[in-house]
Amino acid sequence: MLALYQGLPVAGSKPDNIAAIQRAARAAATTGARLLTFPELFLTGYNIGKAALHDLAEGVDGQSVSAICEIARANRIGLIFGMPERVGDKVFNAAVAIDETGGRCGSYRKIHLFDAEERHTFAPGDEVCVAAMGGWRVGLAICYDIEFPEMARALVREGADLICAPTANMMPYTEVPTTLVRARALENGTGIVYANLAGTERDLVYTGMSCIVGPDGCDLARAGSTGTALLCCSTPRVDDRDTPPPSTQLADLRQGALHTRT
């Protein structure tokens, strides 16, 4: 069973946001969920400015991740959440995956940075990440990444059978959690967990509409455009006997014929 959390973090307060992760993890675990995904930069807040994000950034082996590892272990649930990651003098927009034993099993640095503000704040990542957790091979993406068909394709080609995307999608981009997320799932034959912020943070209004979409591109669960939500549901595996086969597009794609000729 999969779960996601939709809501706003407390801007700049790691203790408050770690406490929110703990509450949600405990609640999701009681439903039988094995994997819970939180929004982008949930540890600190997203729209809090470059100076604050850089000041709050830490390594994925730091105190905050250690505390969240303990939450995962205590509740026997895998956790994925967003944070600003510091590596030397660089700061990345990162997602961290922790398995149900409390072990860090993957981390991903956002490759596709959205708009000038993100590019001014973060260094871009340059590697995809697929983490084994909760019986899944989870491909990690962050927000804008999922808008690129090539990103989901790359994760599936690396063996992902589920994509989890911590997100901070804002108005007016309401087509992203509806049209694009469903398309990425359908065209790759893989489930997608899209955990978005909801509400207002400074001058941004987030679209909410967090969702868990099945490999057939249909919603399994979807939150509203406002308010906090904890969604939990089962999702079919693409290798289950009673579910449709993975997308035939992956096998039939003639990439070589699509190259531009000069």
N, C-alpha and C positions, 0 to 999 in steps of 0.2 A: 504494500500500500504506500502511496506517495502523498506528500502534503506540501503545502506552501503557506507562507504568511504574507499578507498584504497589510501595510500600515506605514505610518511615519515613525522614524526613529527620533529620539530626543537629540536635537542639534548639538554636536560637540561633546556629548556625555557618553563615554564608553560604559561606565558602570550601569547607567540606566538601560542602555541598549543590550548589554549582556544579560541583565535581569529580564528583559523582554524575550530574549532568545531562550532563556531558561524556562519561563512560563509557557511559551509556545511549544517548546520541546516536550515538556511534561504533558501538556494537553494532547499533542499529536501522538505521543507514544501510547497514551491510554486508548486510542482508537485502533492501534495496531500498525500505525505508519512506521516505515523503516527508513524513510528519507524525507527530510524537511528542508525546503529551500526558502531563503530570505532575500529581500531586495538588494539592489546595488548600493554599495557603501553604507550598509545598514549599521555597521559598527559605529559610525561617526556622524552620519547625515551626508547627503549628497551636495546640496546647494548651500554650503557654508563658507565658500571662498577658499582660494588657493592657500592663503597663509594658515588658516585653521587646519585644512587637510594635511598640509605638510608638517605642521606642528604635532598633529595627532597620529601621523603615519608611524608604523612600526613594522618590524620583520614578521614573517609568518611563523617564526619560532619565538615570538614575544609573549608577554604576559596575557594579553587579551586572547590570543589564539589558544594558549594553554588553558585559560579559564573555560573557553568554549569546548575544548577537547574534553574537559571533565564533565561538562553538561551532557555531551554526547554519550560518554561512557556511563554516566549515572542513569541515563534514561534509555540506554540501548537503542539509540536512533542516530542515523547519519545526518549530518548538518552541512549545508552549503550556505555561505553568506559572503557579502561584499565588504571590502575594507581597503583603505589606502595602505599600500605596502611600500616600506622604505628599503631600498637596496643601495647602500652608499649614499651618494648625493642625488639619487634618482627616486622619484615616487611614482608608483604604478597604481592604476585602478584595478584591483585584484579581486578574485573570488577564491575562497578557500573551501576545500572539501575535507570533511572529517568523518571517518567511518564510525560504526556503532560501538567499536571497542575504544573509541577516543583517540585513535591514531590519525594523524594527518596523512591523507592518501592522495592529495593532489592540490595544486594551486595554479591559477591561470591569471595572466596579465592581459587586460583588454587590448585587443589588436586594433580595432576600429574605433578611434576616439571621435566623439561627436562634437562638432562645432569648435569655434576658436577657443572657448573657455576651457574645454577639456584638453585641447592640444596645448594650451598655455600651462595647464596645471599638472598634467601627467606625461610621463614618457610612454610610448607605445610598446606593447608586448610584441613578440614575434614568433610565438610557438603555441600550437593548439595543445589542449590537455584532455585526456580521457582517463578517468579515475574509476577503479573497481571499488564499488561500495554497495551494500544492501542487495547483493545479487545482481546488480546492474553494472554495465560499463557506461559510465556517465560522461558525456561530453559537456564541457563547460563553455558557456558563452556569456557575455555581459551586454544586455540592452541592445545598443546599435548593431552589435555583431549579428544578431539574429535576422536583421534586415537584409543581409547579404546571402543569397542562395549558396555562394561558394563556401561560406563558413560552415553551414550545416552539412553540406556535402563532404567537406574535409573531415569533420568530426565522425561522420558515419563511415567514411573510408578508413579512418583510424580504428574502427571497431565499436563506436558508440552505439548502444541500443536504446539510449535515452539521452535527451539534451536538457540540461537545467540552466536557466538563464536569469540570474539576478538582474533586476531592471529598475531604471528610474525614468520611464517614458512619460513625457509631459504633453500637455495640450499644445498644439491642436492635433497631435499625431495619433488619433484614435484608431486609424486603420491598422496600426502596427499590431496591437494585441488581438485584433480580430482577423483581418485578411492575411497579413504576413505570417503570423505565428501558425495559423492553420495551414497555410501553403507550405511552410517549411516542414511541418509534420507529414503532410500528405505526400509531398514530392520525394521524401526520403524514407517513408514507411517507418517512422520512429516517433515515439511519444516526446512531448515537450512540456516542461514545467516552466512557466513564465511568471516569476514572482515580482510584482511591481509595487512601487510606492503609491500611496493614495493620499490626497489632501493637498495642502498648500505649504510650501517651504520657501520663505522669502518671496521672490517674484515668480516662482514656478508653481503651476497647478498640475499635479500628476493625474494621469488618465485612469489609474486603477485598472480594472478589468483583468486582474491576474487570472491565469487559467492553467488547467492541466488538459492538454489536447492529446487524443489518442493517435496511433499511427495511421488511422484512416482520415485524419484531418478534422475529426469531429470533437467538439467539446465533451470532456468528461466532467469537468467542474469549472465554474467561472464566477468570480466575484463581481460585485457592482463597481461602478465608477468612483464611488466614495466609500469611506469607512474602512475600519479594520476588519480583516477576515482571516480565518484559518480554514483552509480547504483541505480535505482528506478524501482520497478515493482510490479505488483499485484501477489499474490500467492494464490492458492486454499486452502481452509480450509478442513481438513479431515472430518468435519461434514457437508460440503456442499452436497446438493442432487446430484449434477452433477459430483462430484469427486469420485475417487475410495475409498473404505473403508480403514481404517488403516491397517497396516501390520497384517496378520493373524499369523505371527510368535510369536507375544507377547502373544496371547491366547494359542497357540499350544506348546510353549516351555515347555519341560519336564525337568525342572532344576534338580529335584531329581534324575532322571535316569543318569544324567551326573556326579554326584559326584564320585570321585575316591574311589574305594573300596580297602581295604587292607586285 
